[in-house]
């Protein structure tokens, strides 16, 4: 995805710290794809398919839920 980081409009995640904090997740959207990158390594961009992103978020949510 060479050159995409300059043509996308990146936004800091609402769950990231405020101010000049550079330790955050950034998100950019196009009509068909959601792009993700870590602010510490902006050249490494993830552009998962909707199915893959759904699987990732489902797994993360499951890991965050306390086990009984």
C-alpha positions as a Python dict, from the first residue, in 0.01 Angstrom:
ca = {
    (1, 'X'): (0, 0, 0),
    (2, 'X'): (278, 237, -96),
    (3, 'X'): (189, 608, -87),
    (4, 'X'): (-148, 548, 74),
    (5, 'X'): (-52, 711, 402),
    (6, 'X'): (-21, 1048, 228),
    (7, 'X'): (-351, 1024, 38),
    (8, 'X'): (-560, 908, 335),
    (9, 'X'): (-709, 1135, 600),
    (10, 'X'): (-591, 987, 931),
    (11, 'X'): (-775, 1038, 1260),
    (12, 'X'): (-663, 947, 1609),
    (13, 'X'): (-879, 685, 1777),
    (14, 'X'): (-1113, 826, 2041),
    (15, 'X'): (-965, 573, 2285),
    (16, 'X'): (-611, 709, 2239),
    (17, 'X'): (-456, 958, 2476),
    (18, 'X'): (-497, 1328, 2411),
    (19, 'X'): (-250, 1603, 2340),
    (20, 'X'): (89, 1535, 2191),
    (21, 'X'): (75, 1168, 2289),
    (22, 'X'): (209, 971, 1994),
    (23, 'X'): (119, 627, 2130),
    (24, 'X'): (-213, 579, 1956),
    (25, 'X'): (-411, 399, 1691),
    (26, 'X'): (-497, 602, 1383),
    (27, 'X'): (-783, 524, 1146),
    (28, 'X'): (-855, 629, 788),
    (29, 'X'): (-1160, 529, 587),
    (30, 'X'): (-1226, 500, 217),
    (31, 'X'): (-1563, 404, 67),
    (32, 'X'): (-1470, 34, 76),
    (33, 'X'): (-1194, -7, 334),
    (34, 'X'): (-1095, 90, 686),
    (35, 'X'): (-720, 146, 725),
    (36, 'X'): (-539, 117, 1059),
    (37, 'X'): (-191, 217, 1170),
    (38, 'X'): (5, 260, 1492),
    (39, 'X'): (134, 613, 1537),
    (40, 'X'): (481, 482, 1628),
    (41, 'X'): (510, 303, 1291),
    (42, 'X'): (296, 503, 1044),
    (43, 'X'): (439, 329, 738),
    (44, 'X'): (291, -5, 853),
    (45, 'X'): (-74, 16, 744),
    (46, 'X'): (-329, -260, 794),
    (47, 'X'): (-620, -266, 549),
    (48, 'X'): (-826, -567, 655),
    (49, 'X'): (-1132, -692, 470),
    (50, 'X'): (-1461, -638, 655),
    (51, 'X'): (-1470, -1011, 744),
    (52, 'X'): (-1116, -1005, 884),
    (53, 'X'): (-1179, -684, 1077),
    (54, 'X'): (-1497, -832, 1225),
    (55, 'X'): (-1303, -1141, 1337),
    (56, 'X'): (-1032, -924, 1494),
    (57, 'X'): (-1281, -706, 1683),
    (58, 'X'): (-1480, -1009, 1799),
    (59, 'X'): (-1160, -1169, 1932),
    (60, 'X'): (-1048, -849, 2106),
    (61, 'X'): (-1391, -802, 2266),
    (62, 'X'): (-1387, -1163, 2383),
    (63, 'X'): (-1042, -1122, 2537),
    (64, 'X'): (-1156, -808, 2720),
    (65, 'X'): (-1460, -979, 2873),
    (66, 'X'): (-1389, -1114, 3223),
    (67, 'X'): (-1422, -1492, 3242),
    (68, 'X'): (-1650, -1637, 3506),
}
